[in-house]
Amino acid sequence: MPLNPQLDTLSDYPFEALRALLNPVTPRVNDAPILMSLGEPQHQPPALLAETLAAHAHQWNRYPPMPGTPELRQAVVDWLTRRYRLPAAALGADKNVLPLAGTKEGLYLFSSLVVPREKAGQRPVVLVPNPYYLVYNGAATMAGADAVFLDATRDNGFLPDLDAIPSATLERTALFYLCSPANPQGTVAGLDYLKQAIGLARRYDFVLAVDECYAEIYDRAPPPGALEACAAIGGGFDNVVVFHSLSKRSSAAGLRSGFAAGDSRLIGHFRHLRDYGGCQVPLPIQAAATALWRDEAHVEENRALYRRKFDIAEAAIAGRYGFYRPDGGFFLWLDVGDGEAAALRLWREAAIRVLPGGYTARAANGAVNPGARYIRLAIVHDDSTLEEAFARIRRVL
């Protein structure tokens, strides 16, 4: 049976590669395994979630509206306006916001909307930070674009160098995926950086899609957002769409609830596309999401727990493995010289499962894979588990 040939190029799924590396190996120690490879929150979500789901259990038999309930859209508008200090009425609940069945679905499907057959008479380009979230590359590939990987290394502050993108590439660019705070490095794009990226999007007429799913897990200062940068520039939200989720903010990865917001024209077209290929969000889940976006107390508690985890990490391994305290997110990006070899050794000698950084990046344009020296650790476990994990890491590496 013939299939889309683009599928053959999707060979960068990191956890499949991790299984191939580690599953044949049995740890030599009797210690309980500690899995730090998956960025899955371990905190329990607030009781508000289950209570709201139960209160709306009578709605499971109803088809939910694809654009989301008015209450959910308004809760999102209110949160964005408050969180990013947007002017009153800058966002409209009916035109600037679209609920999603988690942002993974939205980030993937969005490329089908904004990537044309040609750009500047050539095959279009999708710009992808390198290292990257695999959905960005998958979305670019299946939309028929060339993914151009922009290395984000220690030398450039772990953010793509916007000044280094050739104008010929920008002319062909249809979409730029940017993640802030970045996965895996935890780097935050400052307001000036976001303004520059928006300026390029408008000058070269491409779409800037900013993945801000880690924006509520930060160490000291709340990360600025792309909508905030738009407001500072003036002129609305043209060419810009942001993506947010409750997975990390509310420790509710299983809820599968997020949203896209920004350029009203793009949101309108995205709504139309999702009528055909998107996933509807059940009404009880929309009610729970409404309640969660309206509540800040649980978010502050969640953030404090992550700060404590990074206190533990800093006390244990500061001065080793290129350790730095990330500005946002819940990953450590450690320089161990050879990420794949270190991951194998940690599993074999310490029963700790981590992700080789090279599995989240690729060698672009003949350059070295910018993740090859690193391992990514998800700092999501309870305090005692993390203390044990870092003791094992120091013993083995």
C-alpha positions in Angstrom: 0.0 0.0 0.0 1.6 3.3 -1.0 2.0 5.9 1.8 3.1 9.5 1.9 6.8 9.3 1.2 7.4 12.2 3.6 6.9 9.6 6.4 10.2 8.0 5.6 12.0 11.2 6.7 10.5 11.2 10.1 13.2 9.2 11.8 14.0 11.6 14.7 11.6 10.3 17.4 13.9 10.6 20.5 12.3 8.0 22.7 12.3 5.3 20.1 16.1 6.0 19.8 16.4 5.9 23.6 14.6 2.5 23.8 16.9 1.1 21.1 19.9 2.3 23.2 18.9 1.3 26.7 16.3 -1.5 26.5 18.9 -4.2 25.6 20.9 -3.2 28.7 20.2 -4.5 32.2 21.4 -2.2 35.0 24.3 -3.8 37.1 22.9 -2.3 40.3 19.9 -3.2 42.4 18.8 0.4 42.9 15.3 1.3 41.9 15.3 2.9 38.4 14.8 6.7 38.3 13.4 7.9 35.0 14.5 11.4 34.2 14.1 11.1 30.4 10.5 12.2 30.1 9.3 15.7 30.8 6.1 14.5 32.6 5.0 16.5 35.7 4.9 14.4 38.8 3.0 16.8 41.0 -0.7 16.2 41.5 -2.9 18.7 39.8 -5.0 20.9 42.1 -8.2 19.5 43.6 -10.1 22.1 41.6 -9.6 20.0 38.5 -11.3 16.9 39.7 -14.0 18.9 41.4 -14.9 20.8 38.3 -14.9 17.6 36.1 -17.2 16.0 38.6 -19.5 19.0 38.7 -19.8 18.9 34.9 -20.1 15.1 34.5 -23.6 15.4 33.1 -22.0 17.0 30.0 -20.0 14.0 28.8 -22.9 13.0 26.5 -22.8 16.3 24.5 -20.8 17.2 21.5 -18.5 20.1 22.5 -18.2 23.2 20.3 -15.0 23.2 18.3 -14.2 26.9 19.0 -14.5 26.3 22.8 -17.1 27.6 25.2 -17.4 31.4 25.6 -16.5 31.0 29.2 -13.2 29.2 28.4 -12.2 31.7 25.7 -12.9 34.6 28.1 -10.9 33.0 30.9 -8.0 32.7 28.5 -8.3 36.3 27.4 -8.4 37.5 31.0 -5.4 35.4 31.9 -3.3 36.6 28.9 -4.2 40.2 29.5 -3.3 40.0 33.2 -0.2 37.8 32.8 1.4 39.8 29.9 0.0 43.2 30.9 -1.8 43.7 27.6 -4.0 46.7 27.0 -7.7 46.2 27.9 -9.7 44.9 24.9 -6.5 44.1 22.9 -7.7 40.5 22.7 -11.2 39.5 21.7 -12.6 36.2 23.0 -14.4 35.6 19.7 -11.5 36.4 17.4 -8.1 36.0 19.0 -8.3 32.7 20.9 -8.8 29.1 20.0 -8.9 26.2 22.5 -7.0 23.1 21.5 -6.8 19.5 22.6 -3.3 20.1 24.0 -0.7 22.2 22.2 1.0 19.2 20.5 -2.0 18.8 18.3 -2.2 22.5 17.7 1.5 23.0 16.9 1.4 20.1 14.4 -1.8 21.1 12.6 -0.9 24.7 12.4 1.8 24.1 9.7 -0.9 22.7 7.4 -2.6 26.1 7.6 0.4 28.5 7.1 2.8 26.6 4.8 2.0 27.2 1.1 3.0 25.1 -1.8 5.7 27.7 -2.7 7.3 30.7 -1.1 9.3 33.2 -3.3 8.9 30.7 -6.2 10.6 27.9 -4.2 9.9 25.1 -1.8 8.9 26.9 1.5 11.1 26.8 4.6 10.1 26.2 8.3 12.6 27.6 10.8 13.2 25.3 13.7 15.4 25.8 16.8 18.1 23.2 17.2 17.7 21.3 19.6 14.0 21.1 18.9 10.7 19.6 20.0 10.1 16.8 17.5 6.6 18.1 16.6 8.2 21.1 14.9 10.2 19.0 12.4 7.3 16.6 11.9 4.9 19.4 11.1 7.4 21.0 8.7 8.1 17.8 6.9 4.5 16.6 6.5 3.5 20.1 5.3 6.0 19.7 2.4 8.5 22.3 3.7 12.2 22.3 4.2 13.0 22.4 7.9 16.0 24.7 8.4 17.6 24.0 11.8 19.0 27.0 13.7 21.6 26.0 16.2 21.0 27.3 19.7 24.3 26.7 21.6 26.1 28.1 24.6 27.9 30.5 22.3 24.7 32.2 21.3 23.0 32.0 24.6 21.0 28.9 23.6 18.8 30.9 21.3 18.8 30.9 17.5 20.9 33.8 16.2 18.4 35.8 14.3 21.1 38.0 12.7 22.7 34.9 11.1 19.7 33.8 9.1 20.5 34.5 5.4 18.0 36.8 3.7 17.5 34.1 1.0 16.3 31.7 3.6 14.0 34.3 5.2 12.5 35.0 1.8 11.4 31.4 1.6 10.3 31.1 5.2 6.6 30.4 5.8 6.8 29.6 9.5 9.2 30.0 12.4 8.7 27.8 15.5 10.3 29.4 18.5 10.1 28.0 22.1 10.5 30.2 25.2 11.4 29.1 27.8 13.3 26.7 25.5 13.1 22.9 25.7 15.6 21.6 26.7 17.9 24.5 27.6 15.5 26.6 29.7 16.5 29.8 28.0 14.1 32.7 28.0 13.8 34.9 24.9 13.8 38.5 26.1 11.4 41.2 25.0 13.9 42.7 22.5 14.6 39.3 21.0 10.9 38.7 20.5 10.5 42.1 19.0 13.3 41.3 16.5 11.7 38.0 15.6 8.3 39.7 15.1 10.0 42.3 12.9 11.5 39.6 10.7 8.1 37.8 10.4 6.4 41.0 9.3 9.2 42.1 7.0 9.4 38.7 5.2 5.8 37.8 5.6 6.0 34.6 7.5 4.2 33.4 10.7 6.0 33.3 14.0 4.6 30.5 16.2 5.8 30.8 19.8 5.6 27.8 22.0 5.2 29.2 25.5 4.1 26.1 27.3 6.8 26.4 30.0 6.1 30.1 30.6 4.6 29.6 34.1 7.5 27.5 35.4 10.3 30.0 36.0 13.0 30.7 38.6 13.0 34.4 39.3 11.3 36.6 36.7 8.2 35.8 34.6 9.3 35.3 31.0 8.0 37.9 28.5 5.7 36.7 25.8 5.3 37.3 22.1 1.9 39.0 22.5 3.5 41.3 25.1 6.1 42.1 22.5 3.4 42.8 19.9 1.7 45.2 22.3 5.1 47.0 22.9 5.6 47.4 19.2 2.0 48.4 18.4 -0.1 47.5 15.5 -1.9 44.4 16.7 -0.9 40.8 16.6 -0.3 40.4 12.9 1.9 37.3 11.9 2.1 36.0 15.5 0.4 33.1 17.2 1.3 31.8 20.7 0.6 28.4 22.2 -0.1 27.7 25.9 -1.0 24.6 27.8 -2.2 23.4 31.2 0.2 20.4 31.1 3.0 22.0 32.9 1.3 25.1 34.4 -1.3 23.0 36.3 0.5 19.5 36.2 -2.4 18.4 34.0 -0.7 16.7 31.1 -3.5 14.1 30.9 -6.2 16.7 30.5 -5.0 17.5 27.0 -6.0 21.2 27.1 -4.3 24.2 25.6 -5.0 27.1 23.3 -3.6 29.2 20.5 -3.9 33.0 20.5 -2.9 36.0 18.4 -3.5 37.1 14.9 -7.2 37.2 14.4 -7.0 36.3 10.7 -4.9 33.2 11.4 -7.0 32.2 14.4 -10.1 32.4 12.2 -8.5 30.2 9.5 -7.2 27.8 12.1 -10.7 27.4 13.5 -12.0 26.6 10.0 -9.2 24.0 9.5 -9.8 22.4 12.9 -13.5 22.0 11.9 -12.2 19.3 9.5 -9.2 17.8 11.3 -9.0 19.0 14.9 -9.9 17.3 18.1 -12.9 18.6 20.0 -12.3 19.2 23.7 -15.1 17.6 25.9 -17.2 20.1 27.8 -16.2 18.9 31.3 -12.6 19.4 30.3 -13.3 22.9 29.0 -15.0 23.7 32.3 -12.0 22.4 34.2 -9.7 24.4 32.0 -11.8 27.5 32.6 -11.4 27.1 36.3 -7.7 26.4 36.1 -6.9 29.5 34.0 -8.8 31.6 36.5 -6.8 30.3 39.5 -3.3 31.4 40.3 -2.8 29.9 43.8 -2.0 26.4 42.5 0.4 27.8 39.9 2.4 29.7 42.5 2.6 26.6 44.7 3.7 24.5 41.7 6.4 27.1 40.8 7.7 27.0 44.4 8.1 23.2 44.2 10.1 23.5 41.0 12.4 26.2 42.6 13.1 23.8 45.4 14.0 21.1 43.0 16.6 23.3 41.3 17.9 24.3 44.7 18.6 20.6 45.2 20.2 20.3 41.8 22.4 23.3 42.4 23.6 22.1 45.8 24.4 18.7 44.3 26.2 19.5 41.0 27.0 23.2 40.8 30.4 23.5 39.1 30.0 20.2 37.3 28.9 19.2 33.8 28.5 22.8 32.7 25.7 23.2 35.2 23.6 26.4 35.1 20.3 27.2 36.7 17.8 27.6 33.8 15.5 30.7 33.8 12.5 28.6 32.9 11.1 25.1 32.4 12.0 22.0 34.4 15.0 20.5 32.5 18.7 20.4 33.1 21.0 20.5 30.1 24.3 19.1 31.2 27.5 19.0 29.2 29.0 15.5 29.7 31.2 15.3 26.7 29.3 12.5 25.0 25.6 12.4 25.7 24.8 9.0 24.3 27.8 7.4 26.1 26.8 9.1 29.4 23.1 8.0 29.1 24.2 4.4 28.5 26.6 4.5 31.5 24.0 6.1 33.8 21.5 3.4 33.0 24.0 0.5 33.2 25.8 1.7 36.4 23.2 3.7 38.2 19.7 2.7 36.9 19.0 6.3 35.9 17.4 6.9 32.5 18.2 10.3 30.8 17.8 11.5 27.3 21.0 12.0 25.2 20.9 15.6 23.9 21.8 14.5 20.4 18.4 12.8 20.1 16.7 16.2 20.4 18.9 17.9 17.7 20.6 17.2 14.5 23.8 18.0 12.6 22.6 20.8 10.2 24.5 22.1 7.2 27.4 19.8 7.9 27.9 21.2 11.4 28.3 19.2 14.6 25.1 18.1 16.3 24.7 20.8 19.0 23.2 18.4 21.5 25.8 15.6 21.1 27.7 16.6 24.2 24.7 16.9 26.4 22.1 15.0 28.4 18.6 16.3 29.2 17.3 15.6 32.7 13.7 16.2 33.7 13.7 17.6 37.2 10.2 16.6 38.1 10.6 14.1 41.0 10.2 14.6 44.7 13.1 15.9 46.8 14.4 12.6 48.1 14.3 11.0 44.7 16.2 13.9 43.2 18.8 13.8 46.0 19.4 10.1 45.3 19.5 10.7 41.6 22.2 13.4 41.8 24.2 11.3 44.3 24.3 8.5 41.7 25.1 10.9 38.9 28.1 12.2 40.8 29.2 8.7 41.5 29.0 7.5 37.9 30.0 10.4 35.8 
